[in-house]
Amino acid sequence: MKKQFLLFIEHKTRIWLISILLLLSIIMIFFGVKIYKDIMHTKTSYFDQVKSYVLQETDVVQIHNIERYHGGTLYYVLKAETQEEEVLVFVHEDENQGWVYQTYESDAYFTEKEILNDWKEKCSSCQLLGATVGIMNDYPLLEIKYLNSSERLVYEHVLLEDKSSYRLTLKPSYDEKGD
């Protein structure tokens, strides 16, 4: 005699399988969100410390914006103002001296808007991905990140002082033509 199974046994297996998959999905989403929040927290964790350091050590009376710039060293870039003028303050942590800052008068340099307008005229077919004020070899610069007409990622560093530039083009690690 052939053994027959009841229909509800098959349904129990499906329900268990769906429940386990749902539980695993919820766990993965939870840990994904947690990791994202932890990463974003580490990016901004020193902002308050840098702001208070700059307000104590410099003539800055108001800070408008703070960003991170990764050159050879991690810099915190503050767009701020003193009693007399607007300034750019670059702060980095030195292992021997602690926090170190450099201040530059904004009036002596081209603005981010002027440089981006010039860039758009030169590269009309490019897709802008972002622009960040930074510093390299003690020269303030604007790092423009974009995709060129060949869909290659390009980092262009434009000096704020005279608009001279240096361009780094990255070729994708894959090649669609199979070369």
Secondary structure as UniProt FT lines:
FT   HELIX           7..44
FT   TURN            45..46
FT   HELIX           47..57
FT   STRAND          62..70
FT   STRAND          74..81
FT   STRAND          86..94
FT   TURN            95..97
FT   STRAND          98..105
FT   HELIX           106..108
FT   HELIX           112..122
FT   TURN            124..125
FT   STRAND          127..136
FT   TURN            137..138
FT   STRAND          139..147
FT   TURN            149..150
FT   STRAND          153..159
FT   TURN            160..162
FT   STRAND          165..170
FT   TURN            176..177
//
